């Protein structure tokens, strides 16, 4: 693997991180190709209004276009740990906070913002500890739309059959006119599908997804990813020894159209399925407590490709950090976009114990290669950088919920912009 040296250049509010091949290399084309990506970093802190210590801003992140949604599940605006979500937009070459959102009935301990999913002019927010109809920790999810320049709540999703500790809204995913909401604490776990009825512009529960093979406490629905009417759902405690599994649904309207996905080298307590991401016919699945490659709980992530001819998912590669170490929990957070993935390792110790890091891998047509490693420019120990990550064509966002620059454990996010600057010549 080529040795990468990170050069840092300050430019206004941005930090430009340019990977460069080791000067010992003699192949000019290698040097030019290594400069294909320019990453511009901007650190975002919460607006100092209604804030307090331990807000956990950055515990959940999502991007769509030039908008970002950031959860702060411990915000105390409507009571201790009531939670909130901040909306940012990229304008005038910087990210600007445009709105702070809570549910219309948010109260203490709801943890509104524990999960977020942004898709164009819609936002889905999980409140996993919400008390619903007198049932504690039943959970709920809230749907917002951007209307006349402002985000407005249009729906609150809950499960009339939910029991205590179901935690509906623990994980959420939004795509087009469908919403997927995980409830990992409901028995073996389940995921609810909500769909827009375009005739009367109303949302309704269209299905409840569950695993065909299951056991109590599997945590099916701990992670969810929705893509064009298909779903990938993690069950990280599948089987009694917590090896973990993920379940793919070829249609969220058909419970029978499902495939169970497991790793080829799964071991006890891997927690495979803790984080999942689905994009076209490719799946990325994190196993943050995998201990097989770089030490206890060093972690890993797996790439699967869909074989449409045989209608099955095939494991194509296992990803680990080239500098992985025990307790890094690589794979705790994952995001897939085309031929690039971003994987969080909040326990990495490069800048102090549990300072955290994130890794980019790129597909060259045959193999996945680690292309760069991200660490925050102002890193310190215990910040847990990369507890949450999200990747699009143009942006990457990384949550740092224990950052204390704006207050003790107040939280922060880093946003990175990608531009092509060299590709076998000057662009």
Buried (B, 14 or more C-beta within 10 A) or exposed (E): EBEBEEEEEEEEEBBBBBBBBEEEEEEEEEBBBBBBBBBBBBBBBBEEEBBBEBBBBBBBBBBBBEBBBBBBBBBBBBEEBBBBBBBBBBEEEBBEBBBBBBBEBBBBBBBBBBBBBBBEEBBBBBBBBBBBEEBEBBBBBBBBBBEEEEBEBBBBBBBEEBEBBBBBBBBBBBBBBBBBBBBBBBBBBBBBBBBBEEEEEEBEBBBBBBBEEBBEBBBBBBBBBBBEBBBBBBBBBBBEEBBBBBBBBBBBBEBEEBBBBBBEBBBEBBBBBBBBBBBEEBBBBBBBBBBBBBEEBBBBBBBBBBEEEEEEBEBBBBBBBEBBBBBBBBBBBBBBBEEBBBBBBBBBBBBEEBBBBBBBBBBEEEEBBBBBBBBBBBBBEEBBBBBBBBBBEBBBBBBBBBBBEBBEBBBBBBBBBBEEEBEEEEE
